Amino acid sequence: MEIKAKIPDPKSAFYQEEIETMPVEKLKALQLERLRKQVKNIYDNNPYFQKVYQDAGFKPEDLKSLDDISKIPFMEKSTVREGYPTKIVTGPVGDMREMHSTSGTTGKPVLIFASEHDIDLWADRNARELWMVGVRPGDIFLNSFGYGLPTGGFGFHYGAQRMGACPIPLSGGQSDRMVDILVDLPVKAFCATPSFALYVGQKAQEKGFDLAKDSTCSISLHGAEPWAWSTRMRIQELFGTMAFDEFGMTEFLGPGMTCECQARTDSTPQRMHAWADHLLAECINPDTGMPVADGEDGEMVWTNLVNTGTPLIRYRSRDLASLTWKPCPCGRTHPRMSPIKGRSDDAVSISGLIVFPSQVEEALARFPEMGANFRIIVETDPRGMDFFTLKVELKDRGYLSDENLVQGLKQKMKEAVKSVTDVNPKVVELIGPDELPRVTKGEGKTASARVEDRRKKE
């Protein structure tokens, strides 16, 4: 049974209190009911995934308990991509009302179709999150996530409208306009990637504004890239907001999957609630595929329990995090996920510390001078200690003729990479565009494409 959303009293701590505080056993019973219904729907109406299940020897009637989810084969990204363009859609494409897409930078994109039913529930999830962090009916919400084929801006836009707030669809990249809106309008909350938020805060200072004093904004949501607690503190200082982490994947309609509540602290390992009535989250050992214990690190696996357009079951995200069902002080009973620590498919160990090329990429992406590629070169010094050199392509070869710019970039890039990986590159070497080997189809941004390991193998 779906509980229809109604805008509650603004004094309420919950948007959908009955769902958000549902007893865990009842919540898990609902998950099983919806999982069985969803799997049968896919098996009966999607020939592509029916064959995947048959090849794995799985039948919908095998699902007797939630533990039986282990009998369902994982959906790998390659499996989903092989369904391009519409084989993974369940139901007539003509019945869909919206389509979004992954970037496709490492192969065919994944096309995600949403029915009217899916968009309705997507709005509810995002409304829950906005309410949870303190947005209320009548508030102005400045949305600087992107509006386009990725799902970034749309989820929070629908959620804000659903719970009675007024979204401003600024989209990304308009820093000057964002400063003006924050200063000129009574904005209550905004969302942005952490790096863009920092850029806007610095831009405001250059224009002579102190947004912590010159803006009414008190709430900010940030996601789409890893960010340290120190970055959060800097954002809060710049904007005078309480900053929250949120996480979503385009394959599951992006924003609205998980978000922090107001009980989050630096000492809380798992801070983001995952909406268990719509999504079933697993945390597995990436090597064995077996579940890890509550609170232990592993790879997140996601199942969509409610969507009818493109419902993905046991989709391996390759994102490393941890998951717990332990009670949260906020009163919500839905499980909590930690911030994403990296990806299971591109980790490299350097002197015992794990470094993810995806983390390095996020650090370097803050620099407008950066080009299209970089490479981590790992070596061992005469003492037997590991170190790495970072080769970074620049967007314009002309930058290399400016010695002051080059030296400044090297130092800033070192600091940026150290801040997200806890490992300091020994050398940052800046090179011209297109000087590194191109990534071939299928390699993507994995370790094989971004890491050159020169250490002697035993």
C-alpha positions in Angstrom: 0.0 0.0 0.0 1.4 3.4 -1.0 0.7 6.2 1.5 -0.1 9.3 -0.4 1.9 12.4 0.5 0.1 15.3 2.0 1.9 18.5 3.1 2.1 18.2 6.9 2.2 20.9 9.5 5.4 22.9 9.1 6.2 22.2 12.7 6.4 18.4 12.0 9.9 16.9 11.9 8.7 14.5 9.2 7.2 14.9 5.7 5.7 11.4 5.6 5.9 10.4 9.3 4.2 7.0 9.0 6.7 5.9 6.4 9.8 7.6 7.8 9.3 6.1 11.3 7.8 2.7 10.2 9.1 -0.1 12.6 12.0 -1.9 11.0 10.3 -5.3 10.9 7.3 -3.8 9.1 9.6 -1.9 6.8 11.5 -5.1 5.9 8.2 -6.9 5.3 7.2 -4.2 2.9 10.5 -4.5 1.1 10.0 -8.3 0.7 6.4 -7.7 -0.6 7.6 -5.1 -3.1 10.7 -7.1 -4.1 8.6 -10.1 -5.0 6.2 -8.0 -7.0 8.9 -6.1 -8.8 10.9 -9.2 -9.8 7.8 -10.9 -11.1 6.9 -7.8 -13.1 10.3 -7.7 -14.7 10.4 -11.5 -15.4 7.0 -11.4 -17.0 7.4 -8.2 -19.0 11.0 -7.7 -19.9 12.4 -10.4 -22.2 16.0 -9.1 -21.9 16.1 -9.6 -18.1 14.0 -12.7 -18.2 16.8 -14.3 -20.2 19.4 -13.1 -17.7 17.4 -14.7 -14.9 16.8 -17.9 -16.8 20.5 -18.2 -17.6 21.3 -17.8 -13.9 18.7 -20.5 -13.0 16.6 -18.0 -11.0 12.7 -17.9 -10.9 10.6 -15.3 -9.1 9.0 -18.0 -6.9 12.5 -18.6 -5.4 12.0 -15.5 -3.3 10.6 -16.6 0.1 12.5 -14.2 2.3 14.8 -11.1 2.0 17.8 -13.4 2.4 16.8 -15.1 -0.9 17.8 -11.9 -2.7 21.2 -13.5 -2.9 19.6 -16.0 -5.5 19.0 -13.1 -7.9 22.0 -12.4 -10.2 23.8 -9.1 -9.9 23.2 -6.5 -12.6 26.6 -5.4 -13.8 27.0 -2.1 -15.6 28.0 -4.0 -18.7 24.8 -6.0 -18.6 22.7 -2.9 -18.4 24.7 -1.2 -21.1 24.2 -4.2 -23.4 20.5 -3.4 -23.1 20.9 -0.1 -24.9 18.8 1.6 -26.0 15.5 0.3 -24.6 15.9 -3.4 -23.8 16.0 -2.6 -20.0 12.8 -0.7 -20.2 9.9 -2.6 -18.6 6.6 -1.7 -20.3 5.9 0.2 -23.5 8.2 3.2 -24.2 5.1 5.1 -25.2 3.9 5.0 -21.6 7.0 6.7 -20.3 6.9 10.4 -19.4 10.6 11.3 -19.0 14.1 9.9 -20.0 17.4 10.6 -18.4 20.9 9.2 -19.2 24.3 8.5 -17.7 27.2 10.3 -19.3 28.3 7.5 -21.5 32.0 8.6 -21.2 33.2 5.0 -20.7 30.9 3.3 -23.2 27.2 3.3 -24.2 25.1 5.4 -21.8 22.4 3.9 -19.7 19.0 5.3 -20.7 16.6 5.5 -17.8 12.9 5.9 -18.6 10.4 7.0 -16.0 6.7 6.6 -15.9 4.3 9.1 -14.4 4.2 6.8 -11.3 8.0 6.8 -11.1 8.2 10.6 -11.2 5.5 10.9 -8.6 7.4 8.7 -6.1 10.7 10.4 -7.1 9.1 13.8 -6.0 8.1 12.2 -2.7 11.6 11.0 -1.9 13.1 14.4 -2.6 10.4 16.1 -0.7 11.3 13.9 2.3 14.9 14.9 2.0 14.2 18.6 1.7 11.9 18.5 4.7 14.4 16.5 6.7 17.1 19.1 6.4 14.7 22.0 7.3 13.1 23.3 4.1 9.4 24.2 4.6 6.4 25.3 2.5 6.9 28.8 1.1 10.7 28.7 1.2 12.7 29.6 -1.8 15.1 26.8 -2.9 18.0 27.7 -5.2 18.8 24.6 -7.4 22.2 24.8 -9.1 22.4 21.1 -10.0 22.3 20.6 -13.7 19.1 20.3 -15.7 19.6 18.0 -18.7 20.0 14.3 -19.5 21.6 13.6 -16.1 19.0 13.7 -13.3 20.9 16.2 -11.1 18.5 19.2 -11.0 15.2 17.5 -11.6 14.8 15.4 -8.5 15.1 18.3 -6.1 13.0 20.5 -8.4 10.1 18.1 -8.2 10.6 17.5 -4.5 10.6 21.2 -3.7 7.3 21.7 -5.7 5.8 18.6 -4.0 6.3 19.9 -0.5 5.3 23.5 -1.2 8.6 25.2 -1.7 9.6 27.4 -4.6 12.6 26.1 -6.7 14.7 28.4 -8.7 16.2 26.3 -11.6 19.5 28.1 -11.9 21.4 25.0 -13.0 25.2 24.9 -12.8 28.0 27.2 -13.9 26.3 30.6 -13.3 28.4 31.8 -10.3 27.7 35.5 -10.7 24.0 34.9 -11.1 24.0 32.6 -8.1 25.7 35.3 -5.9 23.1 37.9 -7.0 20.2 35.6 -6.2 21.5 34.7 -2.8 22.0 38.4 -2.0 18.9 39.8 -3.6 16.2 37.2 -2.7 15.2 35.6 0.6 16.6 32.2 -0.3 16.2 29.6 2.5 18.3 26.7 0.9 20.4 25.8 -2.1 22.0 22.8 -3.6 25.3 22.6 -5.4 28.4 20.3 -5.8 30.9 21.0 -3.0 33.5 22.4 -5.4 31.0 24.7 -7.1 29.8 26.0 -3.7 33.3 26.8 -2.7 33.8 28.6 -6.0 30.7 30.7 -5.6 31.6 31.5 -2.0 35.0 32.8 -3.2 33.4 34.7 -6.1 31.1 36.4 -3.6 34.0 37.6 -1.6 35.7 39.0 -4.7 32.5 41.0 -5.3 32.6 42.3 -1.8 29.9 40.1 -0.3 29.9 38.0 2.9 27.2 35.5 2.1 27.1 34.4 5.8 25.8 37.9 6.6 24.4 39.2 3.3 22.2 36.2 2.5 19.2 34.7 4.3 20.3 31.2 3.3 20.6 28.7 6.2 20.6 25.3 4.5 22.7 23.8 1.7 22.8 20.3 0.2 25.9 19.0 -1.6 26.7 15.8 -3.6 27.9 14.4 -6.9 31.5 14.3 -5.8 33.5 13.2 -2.7 34.1 15.9 -0.1 35.8 16.0 3.2 34.4 17.2 6.5 36.8 20.1 6.3 35.2 21.1 3.0 31.8 21.1 4.7 33.2 23.4 7.4 34.5 25.8 4.8 31.2 25.9 3.0 29.3 26.5 6.2 31.7 29.3 7.0 31.3 30.9 3.6 27.5 30.7 3.4 26.4 30.6 7.0 24.5 27.4 6.3 24.1 24.0 7.8 25.5 21.8 5.0 24.2 18.3 4.3 25.5 15.4 2.1 23.2 13.7 -0.4 23.8 10.9 -2.8 22.1 9.6 -5.9 22.7 7.7 -9.1 21.2 8.5 -12.5 20.3 4.8 -12.8 17.9 5.3 -9.9 16.7 8.8 -10.9 19.5 10.5 -9.0 18.8 12.8 -6.0 16.3 11.2 -3.6 18.2 8.0 -2.8 20.0 9.0 0.4 20.5 12.2 2.4 21.7 13.2 5.8 19.4 14.2 8.6 19.9 16.9 11.2 21.4 14.4 13.6 24.6 14.0 11.5 27.9 14.6 13.0 31.6 14.2 12.0 31.8 11.2 14.4 28.8 9.4 12.9 30.1 6.9 10.3 26.8 6.4 8.6 25.0 9.7 8.1 22.7 9.4 5.1 19.2 7.8 5.3 18.4 5.4 2.4 14.6 5.3 1.7 14.0 1.6 2.3 10.3 1.6 1.2 11.5 2.5 -2.4 15.1 1.2 -2.5 16.6 -2.0 -1.1 20.3 -1.4 -0.3 22.9 -4.1 0.3 26.5 -3.8 1.3 28.6 -6.7 0.0 32.2 -7.9 -0.1 33.2 -6.8 -3.7 35.4 -9.8 -4.1 33.0 -12.5 -2.9 29.6 -10.9 -3.4 28.6 -12.0 0.1 27.0 -9.5 2.5 29.3 -7.8 5.0 28.3 -7.2 8.7 26.2 -4.2 9.7 28.4 -1.1 9.7 31.3 -2.7 7.8 32.7 -1.3 4.6 31.8 -2.9 1.4 30.3 -2.3 -2.1 26.8 -0.8 -2.3 24.2 -2.8 -4.3 20.9 -1.2 -5.1 17.4 -2.6 -6.0 14.6 -0.4 -7.1 11.4 -1.6 -5.4 8.8 0.7 -6.9 9.8 2.1 -10.3 7.9 0.7 -13.3 9.9 2.3 -16.2 13.5 1.1 -15.7 13.6 -0.9 -12.5 17.1 -2.2 -11.8 17.5 -5.2 -9.4 20.7 -5.8 -7.5 22.7 -3.3 -9.5 26.4 -3.2 -8.5 27.3 0.4 -8.0 31.0 -0.3 -7.4 30.8 2.5 -4.8 32.4 1.7 -1.4 30.6 2.6 1.7 29.0 1.1 4.8 25.4 0.6 5.8 23.7 0.3 9.2 20.2 -0.4 10.5 21.0 0.9 13.9 18.5 3.5 15.3 19.1 7.2 14.5 18.5 9.9 17.0 16.3 11.7 14.5 13.7 9.0 14.8 13.8 7.8 11.2 14.0 4.0 11.0 15.4 3.8 7.4 19.0 2.5 7.2 21.9 4.8 7.0 24.8 4.8 4.6 28.2 6.4 5.0 29.7 8.8 2.5 31.2 7.1 -0.5 34.8 6.2 0.1 35.8 5.3 -3.4 35.1 2.7 -6.0 35.8 -1.0 -5.8 36.9 -1.2 -9.5 39.7 1.3 -9.4 41.5 1.2 -6.1 45.3 1.1 -5.8 47.3 0.6 -2.6 50.2 2.9 -2.0 52.2 2.1 1.1 49.1 0.6 2.6 46.8 3.5 1.9 44.0 3.1 -0.7 43.9 5.7 -3.4 41.1 5.9 -5.9 41.6 7.5 -9.3 38.0 8.7 -9.1 39.1 10.7 -6.0 42.1 12.1 -7.8 39.9 13.1 -10.7 37.5 14.9 -8.4 40.4 16.9 -6.9 41.8 17.9 -10.2 38.5 18.8 -11.7 38.4 21.9 -9.5 41.2 23.4 -11.7 39.9 25.1 -14.9 43.3 24.7 -16.4 43.1 20.9 -16.3 42.7 19.0 -19.6 41.0 15.7 -20.4 43.3 13.2 -18.7 45.7 12.3 -16.0 47.8 9.3 -14.9 49.0 8.0 -11.6 52.5 6.5 -11.8 53.3 4.3 -8.8 56.9 3.4 -8.0 59.1 2.2 -5.1 62.0 4.2 -3.9 65.4 2.6 -2.8 64.1 2.4 0.8 61.2 0.2 -0.4 58.6 3.0 0.1 55.9 3.5 -2.4 55.3 6.9 -4.0 53.5 8.2 -6.9 53.9 10.8 -9.6 50.9 12.5 -11.1 50.9 13.5 -14.7 48.2 16.0 -15.6 47.3 17.2 -19.0 46.5 20.9 -19.3 43.8 22.3 -21.5 46.1 24.7 -23.3 49.8 24.1 -24.0 50.3 27.9 -23.7 50.0 27.5 -19.9 53.3 25.7 -19.8 55.2 28.9 -20.8 54.0 30.7 -17.7 56.5 29.5 -15.0 54.6 31.1 -12.1 51.3 29.6 -13.2 52.9 26.2 -13.6 54.6 26.2 -10.2 51.4 27.5 -8.5 49.3 24.8 -10.2 51.7 22.0 -9.2 51.5 23.0 -5.5 47.8 23.5 -5.5 47.1 20.2 -7.2 49.4 18.4 -4.7 47.4 19.9 -1.9 44.0 19.1 -3.5 44.9 15.5 -4.1 46.3 15.2 -0.6 43.1 16.6 0.9 40.9 13.8 -0.6 43.3 10.8 -0.6 45.5 11.5 2.4 48.4 10.6 0.2 50.7 13.4 -1.1 52.0 13.0 -4.7 55.8 13.2 -4.7 55.8 15.0 -8.1 53.1 16.7 -10.1 54.1 16.9 -13.8 52.1 19.2 -16.1 52.0 18.3 -19.7 50.2 19.5 -22.9 46.8 18.3 -24.1 46.5 14.8 -25.6 50.0 13.7 -24.5 48.7 10.8 -22.4 47.5 7.5 -24.0 43.8 7.7 -24.7 41.4 5.5 -22.8 40.1 2.7 -24.9 36.6 1.5 -25.0 35.7 -0.6 -22.0 38.5 0.6 -19.8 36.7 3.6 -18.6 38.2 5.4 -15.7 39.4 2.3 -13.9 42.8 1.6 -12.5 44.0 0.0 -15.8 43.4 3.2 -17.6 44.4 5.8 -15.0 47.2 4.0 -13.1 50.6 2.9 -14.3 52.1 0.6 -11.7 55.9 0.3 -12.1 56.5 -1.5 -8.8 58.2 -4.9 -9.2 55.7 -7.8 -8.8 56.6 -10.6 -6.5 
